[in-house]
Amino acid sequence: MNRRTRHLPAALALATATALLATSCSSSGSEDDDNSADGSPSTPPAATAPSTPGTTAPVTPEGTPTPGSPSAPATSTAPGTTPPGTTPPGTTPPGTTAPPPAGARWQPTPGLAWQWQLGGAVDQSVDVPVYDIDGFENDASVVAALHAKGRKVICYINAGSWEDFRPDSAAFAKTLQGSDTGWKGEKWFDIRKLDQLKPLMAARFDMCKSKGFDAIEPDTIEAYNQNSGFPLTPDDQLKYNRMLAQLAHERGLAIGLKNDLDQIPALLPDFDFAVNEECSQFDECDRVAPFVKAGKAVFHVEYKLGTDQFCAKAKSLGFSSMQKKLDLNAWRKPC
């Protein structure tokens, strides 16, 4: 399945997720259509031409792109020669990703309307500037079609737990797999094993890049406060999450911090936006607000609460908020 339940043991997480799904399905009458986007329309994005290769086209109000990494200090060598063990200028060492040009990465700013759909064929009719869709289940043609409509597209990837239904599931050794997450066919990763997980995550991020996505949404990246089956520490999680951010940025992709509220102060500089589930339900939205204060978008959903119960505060905080069903089909009710 798709959604993660918050800071709860696996068994309780499953029970909570089931309860939330039952509740959301019994909400207002406008939710009766389970398969089509619904609710009040959001403000249409400004018309924008599709991006050309090597450039980032603006969609709706966006922030100033983050400058690229500074180049390495020059070394003294004889003219026309390359020091041993180094790569000639203008080339990329085998097996590495060239850093993106300065300012190439998308920087989503507060208030951008969005659509989050992980279930079913993507409904491309929702008139919002940002889509967040499953990276495995959608091919490059879907991303290209959304780009042609002026949308930015986020690639949903599970970065913190093994899923037996993914096409690359056999690449993850048994020793990497811990306790059940509470969702069928999923087990927590041993995120301490960076040497094994880094190339596997790099391959997933390469897939997102090759399909034309603009950003990554890595899921289940707070294993340290779950019953993962491993003695994980907060520092283990910080190292792992920063590794994910580095992989994304090396590929010119933005990356969002999914939940992990306790580590927002430490990870805010490393992530380009936040994705949050149910901060209103648990009275935690003020803890996500530092992203907005830093000029970074907060893409926020509630499952159980109606829009009349959370939109006023969400708007005051500058969040991009909507009500969704737990299975994250096309239906949405934005603030």
Backbone hydrogen bonds in HBPLUS format (Angstrom, degrees):
<---DONOR---> <-ACCEPTOR-->    atom                        ^
c    i                          cat <-CA-CA->   ^        H-A-AA   ^      H-
h    n   atom  resd res      DA  || num        DHA   H-A  angle D-A-AA Bond
n    s   type  num  typ     dist DA aas  dist angle  dist       angle   num
A0008-LEU N   A0006-ARG O   2.70 MM   2  5.65 131.3  1.93 116.9 100.8     1
A0013-ALA N   A0009-PRO O   2.75 MM   4  5.87 150.7  1.83 155.0 165.3     2
A0014-LEU N   A0010-ALA O   3.03 MM   4  6.30 155.5  2.09 153.0 157.0     3
A0015-ALA N   A0011-ALA O   3.24 MM   4  6.55 161.3  2.27 145.7 150.4     4
A0016-THR N   A0012-LEU O   2.84 MM   4  6.04 159.3  1.89 151.7 157.8     5
A0017-ALA N   A0013-ALA O   2.83 MM   4  6.01 162.9  1.86 152.5 157.2     6
A0018-THR N   A0014-LEU O   3.02 MM   4  6.20 158.4  2.06 147.7 153.0     7
A0019-ALA N   A0015-ALA O   3.03 MM   4  6.26 157.2  2.08 145.6 151.7     8
A0020-LEU N   A0016-THR O   2.85 MM   4  6.11 159.0  1.89 154.6 160.5     9
A0021-LEU N   A0017-ALA O   2.98 MM   4  6.17 157.9  2.03 147.9 153.5    10
A0022-ALA N   A0018-THR O   3.03 MM   4  6.27 160.5  2.07 147.8 152.9    11
A0023-THR N   A0019-ALA O   2.94 MM   4  6.16 154.1  2.01 147.0 154.4    12
A0024-SER N   A0020-LEU O   2.85 MM   4  6.04 170.0  1.86 155.9 158.2    13
A0025-CYS N   A0021-LEU O   3.11 MM   4  6.19 152.0  2.19 145.1 151.9    14
A0026-SER N   A0023-THR O   2.98 MM   3  5.31 152.0  2.06 108.5 117.4    15
A0027-SER N   A0024-SER O   3.34 MM   3  5.36 159.6  2.38 111.1 109.8    16
A0031-GLU N   A0028-SER O   3.04 MM   3  5.88 166.8  2.06 126.5 129.5    17
A0032-ASP N   A0029-GLY O   3.24 MM   3  5.76 159.9  2.28 124.1 123.2    18
A0055-THR N   A0052-THR O   3.03 MM   3  5.66 151.2  2.11 149.8 148.1    19
A0063-GLY N   A0107-GLN O   3.28 MM  44  5.58 158.6  2.33 174.3 169.0    20
A0081-THR N   A0078-ALA O   3.15 MM   3  5.67 146.8  2.27 145.0 140.9    21
A0086-THR N   A0083-PRO O   3.23 MM   3  5.77 149.4  2.33 140.4 138.0    22
A0091-THR N   A0088-PRO O   3.26 MM   3  5.91 143.5  2.40 143.5 142.8    23
A0096-THR N   A0093-PRO O   3.23 MM   3  5.79 144.7  2.36 144.1 140.2    24
A0104-ALA N   A0101-PRO O   3.11 MM   3  5.56 148.7  2.22 144.7 139.9    25
A0297-ALA N   A0108-PRO O   3.07 MM 189  5.55 152.1  2.15 134.3 130.8    26
A0115-GLN N   A0130-VAL O   2.85 MM  15  6.30 139.8  2.02 145.2 158.1    27
A0132-ASP N   A0115-GLN O   2.77 MM  17  6.18 144.1  1.90 159.0 169.3    28
A0117-GLN N   A0132-ASP O   3.04 MM  15  6.33 151.3  2.13 160.7 169.2    29
A0118-LEU N   A0328-LEU O   2.91 MM 210  5.51 145.0  2.03 146.1 157.4    30
A0119-GLY N   A0328-LEU O   3.02 MM 209  5.73 144.5  2.15 146.3 139.6    31
A0128-VAL N   A0126-VAL O   3.01 MM   2  5.86 130.8  2.26 107.3  92.9    32
A0152-LYS N   A0129-PRO O   2.86 MM  23  6.17 160.9  1.89 152.8 156.0    33
A0131-TYR N   A0152-LYS O   2.96 MM  21  6.33 158.2  2.01 157.4 164.2    34
A0154-ILE N   A0131-TYR O   2.72 MM  23  6.09 163.5  1.75 154.7 160.7    35
A0133-ILE N   A0154-ILE O   3.04 MM  21  6.26 160.0  2.08 165.3 159.6    36
A0156-TYR N   A0133-ILE O   2.79 MM  23  5.64 170.8  1.79 155.6 153.8    37
A0135-GLY N   A0156-TYR O   2.99 MM  21  5.27 168.4  2.00 140.8 140.4    38
A0142-VAL N   A0139-ASP O   3.12 MM   3  5.76 136.6  2.32 114.9 124.3    39
A0144-ALA N   A0140-ALA O   2.86 MM   4  6.06 163.0  1.89 152.8 158.0    40
A0145-ALA N   A0141-SER O   2.92 MM   4  6.03 151.8  2.00 139.1 146.7    41
A0146-LEU N   A0142-VAL O   3.03 MM   4  6.30 155.2  2.09 148.6 154.7    42
A0147-HIS N   A0143-VAL O   2.87 MM   4  6.14 157.2  1.93 151.0 158.1    43
A0148-ALA N   A0144-ALA O   2.90 MM   4  6.12 150.3  1.99 145.1 153.0    44
A0149-LYS N   A0146-LEU O   3.04 MM   3  5.14 138.9  2.21  99.0 110.9    45
A0151-ARG N   A0146-LEU O   2.98 MM   5  5.34 161.6  2.02 144.8 141.2    46
A0150-GLY N   A0147-HIS O   2.82 MM   3  4.96 158.8  1.87 110.6 115.7    47
A0214-ASP N   A0153-VAL O   2.86 MM  61  5.48 164.2  1.89 158.0 163.1    48
A0155-CYS N   A0215-ALA O   2.76 MM  60  5.94 166.3  1.78 136.0 140.0    49
A0217-GLU N   A0155-CYS O   2.85 MM  62  5.81 164.3  1.87 137.9 135.1    50
A0157-ILE N   A0217-GLU O   3.01 MM  60  6.07 168.7  2.03 150.5 149.2    51
A0219-ASP N   A0157-ILE O   2.82 MM  62  6.18 156.4  1.87 150.8 157.9    52
A0159-ALA N   A0219-ASP O   3.21 MM  60  5.51 145.4  2.33 125.1 133.1    53
A0189-PHE N   A0160-GLY O   3.01 MM  29  5.64 157.3  2.07 146.1 138.9    54
A0162-TRP N   A0187-LYS O   2.62 MM  25  5.11 145.0  1.74 164.6 161.6    55
A0187-LYS N   A0162-TRP O   2.97 MM  25  5.11 146.8  2.08 134.2 144.6    56
A0166-ARG N   A0163-GLU O   3.41 MM   3  5.87 174.1  2.42 116.0 117.2    57
A0164-ASP N   A0185-GLY O   2.89 MM  21  5.26 157.8  1.94 149.6 157.1    58
A0169-SER N   A0166-ARG O   3.15 MM   3  5.31 161.9  2.19 118.9 118.2    59
A0171-ALA N   A0168-ASP O   2.99 MM   3  5.64 158.8  2.04 120.9 127.5    60
A0172-PHE N   A0169-SER O   3.27 MM   3  5.89 168.6  2.28 117.3 120.7    61
A0176-LEU N   A0173-ALA O   2.97 MM   3  5.49 156.9  2.02 113.4 120.8    62
A0177-GLN N   A0174-LYS O   3.00 MM   3  5.32 156.4  2.05 111.3 118.7    63
A0190-ASP N   A0176-LEU O   2.90 MM  14  5.11 127.5  2.18 132.3 142.4    64
A0178-GLY N   A0188-TRP O   2.72 MM  10  5.01 155.0  1.78 154.7 159.8    65
A0179-SER N   A0228-SER O   2.76 MM  49  5.10 170.7  1.77 129.6 132.6    66
A0188-TRP N   A0179-SER O   2.91 MM   9  5.75 157.2  1.96 165.2 166.0    67
A0181-THR N   A0186-GLU O   3.15 MM   5  5.77 153.3  2.22 126.0 128.9    68
A0186-GLU N   A0183-TRP O   3.20 MM   3  5.77 139.5  2.38 149.1 143.5    69
A0193-LYS N   A0190-ASP O   3.13 MM   3  6.10 168.3  2.15 128.1 130.5    70
A0194-LEU N   A0192-ARG O   2.96 MM   2  5.64 136.3  2.16 102.4  90.2    71
A0196-GLN N   A0193-LYS O   3.16 MM   3  5.64 136.8  2.35 108.0 118.2    72
A0197-LEU N   A0193-LYS O   3.03 MM   4  6.28 165.4  2.05 156.1 160.9    73
A0198-LYS N   A0194-LEU O   2.82 MM   4  5.45 160.0  1.86 146.9 150.8    74
A0201-MET N   A0197-LEU O   2.84 MM   4  6.04 159.8  1.88 161.9 167.1    75
A0202-ALA N   A0198-LYS O   2.82 MM   4  5.97 153.8  1.89 150.7 159.3    76
A0203-ALA N   A0199-PRO O   3.02 MM   4  6.16 148.4  2.12 136.1 143.1    77
A0204-ARG N   A0200-LEU O   3.24 MM   4  6.56 150.6  2.34 137.8 145.0    78
A0205-PHE N   A0201-MET O   2.88 MM   4  6.18 160.4  1.92 154.0 159.4    79
A0206-ASP N   A0202-ALA O   2.79 MM   4  5.99 149.2  1.88 145.7 155.0    80
A0207-MET N   A0203-ALA O   3.04 MM   4  6.30 146.4  2.16 138.8 147.2    81
A0208-CYS N   A0204-ARG O   3.11 MM   4  6.52 156.4  2.17 147.3 152.5    82
A0209-LYS N   A0205-PHE O   2.90 MM   4  6.19 159.8  1.94 150.1 155.9    83
A0210-SER N   A0206-ASP O   2.79 MM   4  5.99 162.2  1.82 152.4 157.1    84
A0211-LYS N   A0207-MET O   3.06 MM   4  6.27 140.7  2.23 146.0 155.7    85
A0213-PHE N   A0208-CYS O   3.11 MM   5  5.53 152.5  2.19 162.2 155.0    86
A0212-GLY N   A0209-LYS O   3.01 MM   3  5.23 155.8  2.07 106.8 114.5    87
A0254-ALA N   A0214-ASP O   3.22 MM  40  6.55 165.5  2.24 144.7 141.9    88
A0216-ILE N   A0254-ALA O   2.82 MM  38  6.23 142.3  1.96 137.3 147.9    89
A0256-GLY N   A0216-ILE O   3.06 MM  40  6.44 152.7  2.14 163.5 171.5    90
A0225-ASN N   A0222-GLU O   3.44 MM   3  6.28 162.4  2.47 118.0 120.9    91
A0226-GLN N   A0223-ALA O   3.03 MM   3  5.11 160.4  2.07 118.2 116.7    92
A0232-LEU N   A0230-PHE O   2.87 MM   2  5.55 135.6  2.07 105.8  92.5    93
A0236-ASP N   A0233-THR O   3.04 MM   3  5.13 121.0  2.40  98.4 113.1    94
A0237-GLN N   A0233-THR O   3.23 MM   4  6.66 153.8  2.30 150.0 156.4    95
A0238-LEU N   A0234-PRO O   2.96 MM   4  6.29 157.8  2.01 151.2 157.4    96
A0239-LYS N   A0235-ASP O   3.00 MM   4  6.20 166.1  2.02 153.3 155.9    97
A0240-TYR N   A0236-ASP O   3.05 MM   4  6.25 158.3  2.09 145.1 151.3    98
A0241-ASN N   A0237-GLN O   2.82 MM   4  5.96 172.4  1.83 159.4 161.5    99
A0242-ARG N   A0238-LEU O   2.96 MM   4  6.03 157.6  2.01 147.2 153.5   100
A0243-MET N   A0239-LYS O   2.99 MM   4  6.13 144.1  2.13 137.9 147.8   101
A0244-LEU N   A0240-TYR O   3.03 MM   4  6.41 151.9  2.11 149.0 156.0   102
A0245-ALA N   A0241-ASN O   3.02 MM   4  6.34 157.7  2.07 145.6 151.5   103
A0246-GLN N   A0242-ARG O   2.93 MM   4  6.13 156.7  1.98 146.1 152.2   104
A0247-LEU N   A0243-MET O   3.00 MM   4  6.27 159.7  2.04 149.8 154.8   105
A0248-ALA N   A0244-LEU O   3.03 MM   4  6.31 161.1  2.06 153.0 157.6   106
A0249-HIS N   A0245-ALA O   2.96 MM   4  6.14 170.3  1.97 154.1 156.8   107
A0250-GLU N   A0246-GLN O   2.91 MM   4  6.03 154.7  1.97 152.1 158.6   108
A0251-ARG N   A0248-ALA O   2.99 MM   3  5.31 141.4  2.15 104.9 116.3   109
A0253-LEU N   A0248-ALA O   2.95 MM   5  5.01 160.9  1.99 146.4 140.3   110
A0252-GLY N   A0249-HIS O   3.04 MM   3  4.94 165.6  2.06 107.4 109.9   111
A0272-ASP N   A0255-ILE O   2.88 MM  17  5.55 149.5  1.97 162.9 172.3   112
A0257-LEU N   A0273-PHE O   2.89 MM  16  6.41 153.2  1.96 148.5 149.4   113
A0275-VAL N   A0257-LEU O   2.99 MM  18  6.05 163.4  2.02 136.5 137.5   114
A0259-ASN N   A0275-VAL O   2.93 MM  16  6.31 160.8  1.97 166.2 172.6   115
A0263-GLN N   A0260-ASP O   3.18 MM   3  5.84 146.0  2.30 115.0 123.3   116
A0264-ILE N   A0261-LEU O   3.18 MM   3  5.36 171.6  2.18 113.0 115.2   117
A0267-LEU N   A0263-GLN O   2.91 MM   4  6.03 154.5  1.97 157.2 165.6   118
A0268-LEU N   A0264-ILE O   2.87 MM   4  5.43 134.3  2.08 157.2 157.5   119
A0270-ASP N   A0267-LEU O   2.91 MM   3  5.29 137.9  2.09 112.1 124.5   120
A0274-ALA N   A0297-ALA O   2.96 MM  23  6.38 155.6  2.02 150.5 158.5   121
A0299-PHE N   A0274-ALA O   2.85 MM  25  6.08 167.5  1.86 159.3 155.1   122
A0276-ASN N   A0299-PHE O   2.86 MM  23  6.24 161.2  1.89 152.7 157.8   123
A0301-VAL N   A0276-ASN O   3.03 MM  25  6.51 151.2  2.12 156.7 165.6   124
A0278-GLU N   A0301-VAL O   2.84 MM  23  6.06 171.0  1.85 167.0 169.9   125
A0282-PHE N   A0278-GLU O   3.20 MM   4  6.42 150.5  2.29 146.4 153.0   126
A0284-GLU N   A0279-CYS O   2.66 MM   5  4.66 172.7  1.66 147.2 150.0   127
A0283-ASP N   A0280-SER O   3.10 MM   3  4.83 166.3  2.12 102.7 106.7   128
A0287-ARG N   A0284-GLU O   2.93 MM   3  5.59 147.6  2.04 118.0 127.2   129
A0288-VAL N   A0285-CYS O   2.99 MM   3  5.31 148.7  2.09 107.9 117.1   130
A0291-PHE N   A0288-VAL O   3.15 MM   3  6.22 161.9  2.19 134.0 136.2   131
A0292-VAL N   A0289-ALA O   2.98 MM   3  5.40 117.9  2.38 112.5 126.2   132
A0293-LYS N   A0289-ALA O   3.14 MM   4  6.48 162.5  2.17 156.6 162.1   133
A0294-ALA N   A0290-PRO O   3.02 MM   4  6.16 131.6  2.26 136.6 148.3   134
A0294-ALA N   A0291-PHE O   3.06 MM   3  5.09 132.2  2.30  95.3 108.7   135
A0296-LYS N   A0291-PHE O   2.82 MM   5  5.03 161.1  1.85 146.2 143.0   136
A0295-GLY N   A0292-VAL O   2.84 MM   3  4.94 160.4  1.87 110.9 114.8   137
A0320-SER N   A0298-VAL O   2.85 MM  22  5.90 174.7  1.85 169.7 168.7   138
A0300-HIS N   A0320-SER O   2.86 MM  20  5.83 170.8  1.87 147.0 150.2   139
A0322-MET N   A0300-HIS O   3.13 MM  22  6.61 133.4  2.36 140.2 153.1   140
A0302-GLU N   A0322-MET O   3.12 MM  20  6.59 142.8  2.27 145.6 155.0   141
A0324-LYS N   A0302-GLU O   3.02 MM  22  6.27 158.0  2.07 155.4 161.8   142
A0309-GLN N   A0306-GLY O   2.86 MM   3  5.41 157.9  1.90 117.4 125.0   143
A0310-PHE N   A0307-THR O   3.31 MM   3  5.49 153.9  2.38 103.4 110.2   144
A0311-CYS N   A0307-THR O   2.95 MM   4  5.34 163.0  1.98 148.9 152.0   145
A0314-ALA N   A0310-PHE O   3.04 MM   4  6.13 166.0  2.06 157.2 161.3   146
A0315-LYS N   A0311-CYS O   2.82 MM   4  5.88 164.3  1.84 155.4 158.0   147
A0316-SER N   A0312-ALA O   3.13 MM   4  6.33 154.0  2.20 140.4 147.8   148
A0317-LEU N   A0313-LYS O   2.98 MM   4  6.25 138.4  2.15 148.3 159.4   149
A0317-LEU N   A0314-ALA O   3.22 MM   3  5.19 130.1  2.49  92.9 105.8   150
A0319-PHE N   A0314-ALA O   2.97 MM   5  5.29 159.6  2.01 158.3 152.8   151
A0318-GLY N   A0315-LYS O   3.01 MM   3  4.99 149.2  2.11  99.5 109.3   152
A0335-CYS N   A0321-SER O   3.14 MM  14  5.83 161.6  2.17 144.7 139.2   153
A0323-GLN N   A0333-LYS O   2.88 MM  10  5.05 165.6  1.90 131.4 135.2   154
A0333-LYS N   A0323-GLN O   3.03 MM  10  5.05 145.7  2.15 146.4 150.7   155
A0328-LEU N   A0325-LYS O   2.92 MM   3  5.39 161.4  1.95 119.3 124.9   156
